[in-house]
Amino acid sequence: MMAKGGLSGGWLATLGPMLETDAMQSLAQFLRAEKAKGRTIFPPGELMFNAFHQTPFEHVRVVILGQDPYHGPGQAHGLSFSVPEGIAPPPSLQNIFKELERDLGLPRPTRGTLLPWAQQGVLLLNAVLSVEQAKPGSHQNKGWEAFTDAAIARLSAEREGLVFMLWGAYAQAKGRIIDARRHCVLRAPHPSPLSAHRGFIGCGHFSSANRYLSARGGTPIDWRL
């Protein structure tokens, strides 16, 4: 059952108390004020915690960290790099699909939803969970980072044998929170058109993740979409 902004089960036990902190209350007040000014916020409120809803704490096997949601109409639905059914894959996602094809020989998907990954235990988590339309980065430093840092820290401390994919400098800065002795930490440039060909294409993260999971006796991710 959904509760407290979309958190349930293990995530509610792990992060629920944070929603009562002054910092998170201040963030909620900021979001209400922005909406009162007539500003369009993505994703819709009921989808801001979608990553946690689709991938329960105890089911997480892989974490893919993004920066903040897509800022175009209809694109953001609370899962990093993913877009809803019927929305064309943005350039970064197209580069992810290019690497998927290169690494695993899978055909490039024609749809942009990564929901099948989330439902297998791939936590598609942005560091910041909201954004103003057409203004990337507009909700950074408003309180989200402490919340998502806490999610990463709890996964690092309370789970074992996870794969963290850190793409780009912003995501890699989160590496300080992750215990690399307990988990597999993979780093590569961001898949955006500006940096994808500096090492994201060719990073082999999808096959590396599956080798790590299989070596520990786990089930590999079916990356097909």
C-alpha positions in Angstrom: 0.0 0.0 0.0 1.3 3.4 -1.0 2.0 5.9 1.8 3.8 9.1 2.7 4.3 10.5 -0.8 4.6 7.1 -2.5 6.9 5.3 -0.1 5.9 1.9 1.0 7.4 -1.3 2.6 11.1 -1.2 3.1 11.5 2.3 1.6 8.9 3.7 4.1 10.8 2.1 7.0 14.1 3.3 5.7 13.3 6.8 4.5 9.9 7.6 6.0 11.3 9.5 9.0 13.2 11.8 6.7 9.9 13.1 5.2 9.2 14.7 8.6 12.5 16.6 8.8 12.6 20.4 8.5 14.6 20.1 5.3 11.9 18.0 3.6 9.1 20.1 4.9 10.9 23.1 3.5 11.2 21.3 0.1 7.4 20.6 0.2 6.7 24.2 0.9 9.0 25.3 -2.0 7.1 22.9 -4.4 3.7 24.2 -3.3 4.9 27.8 -3.7 6.2 27.1 -7.2 2.9 25.6 -8.2 1.0 28.5 -6.7 3.0 30.8 -8.9 1.7 28.9 -11.9 5.0 27.1 -12.7 4.8 23.7 -14.3 6.7 21.0 -12.3 7.7 17.6 -13.7 7.0 14.8 -13.0 3.4 15.1 -11.7 3.3 14.9 -7.9 2.0 11.3 -7.8 5.1 10.2 -9.8 7.9 11.9 -7.9 8.6 8.8 -5.9 7.9 6.4 -8.7 11.4 4.9 -8.6 10.8 3.8 -5.1 7.3 2.5 -5.9 8.5 0.4 -8.9 11.6 -1.0 -7.2 11.1 -1.9 -3.5 14.1 -1.6 -1.2 14.5 -5.3 -0.7 14.3 -6.0 -4.5 17.0 -3.6 -5.6 19.9 -5.3 -7.5 21.2 -2.5 -9.7 21.1 1.3 -9.3 21.4 3.7 -12.2 21.8 7.3 -11.0 20.6 10.3 -13.0 20.8 14.0 -12.2 17.3 15.4 -12.4 14.1 14.6 -14.4 13.5 15.4 -18.1 12.1 18.9 -18.3 10.1 18.6 -21.5 6.3 18.1 -21.5 5.3 14.5 -21.0 8.8 13.1 -20.6 9.4 12.7 -16.9 7.7 9.9 -15.0 9.9 9.4 -12.0 12.4 6.9 -13.4 15.9 8.2 -14.4 16.6 8.3 -18.1 13.1 6.7 -18.8 10.2 8.2 -20.6 6.6 7.0 -20.7 5.1 4.9 -23.5 4.4 7.0 -26.6 7.2 9.5 -25.9 10.2 9.5 -28.2 13.5 8.5 -26.5 15.6 11.7 -25.8 19.3 11.8 -27.0 20.8 10.5 -23.7 18.4 7.5 -23.8 19.2 6.8 -27.5 22.9 6.6 -26.5 22.1 4.2 -23.7 20.3 2.1 -26.3 23.4 2.3 -28.6 25.6 0.9 -25.9 23.0 -1.8 -25.1 23.2 -2.9 -28.7 27.0 -2.7 -28.8 27.5 -4.4 -25.5 24.9 -7.2 -25.6 23.9 -7.3 -29.3 20.3 -6.4 -28.4 18.2 -4.6 -31.0 17.7 -0.9 -30.2 14.4 -0.4 -28.5 11.8 1.7 -30.3 10.1 2.8 -27.0 11.7 4.7 -24.2 10.1 3.3 -21.1 12.6 1.5 -18.8 9.8 0.2 -16.6 10.7 -3.5 -17.3 14.2 -2.8 -15.8 12.7 -1.2 -12.7 10.4 -4.2 -12.2 13.4 -6.5 -12.2 15.2 -4.6 -9.5 17.0 -1.8 -11.3 16.5 1.4 -9.2 16.3 4.3 -11.7 17.0 7.1 -9.3 17.6 10.8 -10.0 19.5 12.8 -7.4 16.8 15.5 -7.7 13.2 14.3 -8.1 11.5 17.4 -9.6 12.2 20.1 -12.1 10.5 23.2 -13.6 9.5 22.9 -17.2 12.3 23.9 -19.6 14.7 24.7 -16.7 17.1 21.8 -16.1 18.6 21.9 -12.7 16.1 24.3 -11.4 15.3 22.3 -8.3 18.9 21.4 -7.3 19.9 22.4 -3.8 16.3 22.6 -2.6 16.6 19.5 -0.3 16.2 16.5 -2.7 19.9 15.6 -2.6 19.9 14.8 1.1 16.9 12.5 0.6 18.4 10.6 -2.3 21.8 10.5 -0.6 20.1 8.8 2.3 18.6 6.2 0.0 22.0 5.4 -1.5 23.6 5.3 1.9 21.0 2.9 3.2 21.3 0.6 0.2 25.1 0.6 0.6 25.0 -0.2 4.3 22.0 -2.5 4.6 22.3 -4.5 1.3 25.2 -6.4 -0.2 26.3 -7.2 -3.8 24.5 -4.4 -5.6 25.7 -2.8 -8.8 25.9 1.0 -9.0 26.2 2.6 -12.4 27.6 6.1 -12.1 27.4 7.9 -15.4 28.9 11.4 -15.4 30.6 13.6 -12.8 27.4 14.4 -11.0 26.6 10.7 -10.4 30.2 9.8 -9.7 30.3 12.3 -6.8 27.8 10.0 -5.1 30.4 7.3 -5.1 31.7 8.6 -1.8 28.5 7.3 -0.2 28.9 3.7 -1.6 31.0 1.0 0.1 32.9 -0.4 -2.9 34.0 -3.4 -0.7 30.4 -4.6 -0.5 29.2 -3.5 -3.9 30.2 -3.3 -7.6 30.7 0.4 -8.6 30.9 1.1 -12.3 31.8 4.6 -13.6 31.6 6.0 -17.1 31.0 9.4 -18.8 27.4 10.6 -19.0 25.4 9.3 -22.0 24.5 12.8 -23.2 25.5 13.7 -26.8 28.2 15.9 -25.3 30.1 13.1 -23.6 28.8 9.7 -24.7 31.6 9.2 -27.2 34.3 10.0 -24.6 33.8 6.5 -23.0 30.2 5.8 -22.3 29.9 4.1 -25.7 32.1 1.1 -25.0 31.9 1.0 -21.2 30.3 -2.4 -21.2 28.3 -1.7 -18.0 25.3 -3.9 -18.9 27.4 -7.1 -19.4 29.6 -6.2 -16.4 26.6 -5.9 -14.1 25.3 -9.3 -15.2 28.7 -11.0 -14.8 28.9 -9.6 -11.3 25.4 -10.7 -10.3 25.9 -14.1 -11.8 29.2 -14.6 -10.1 27.4 -14.1 -6.8 24.8 -16.7 -7.6 22.2 -14.1 -8.6 19.9 -13.8 -11.6 21.2 -11.5 -14.3 19.1 -8.6 -15.5 17.2 -9.1 -18.8 18.0 -5.8 -20.4 15.7 -6.4 -23.4 12.9 -3.8 -23.8 
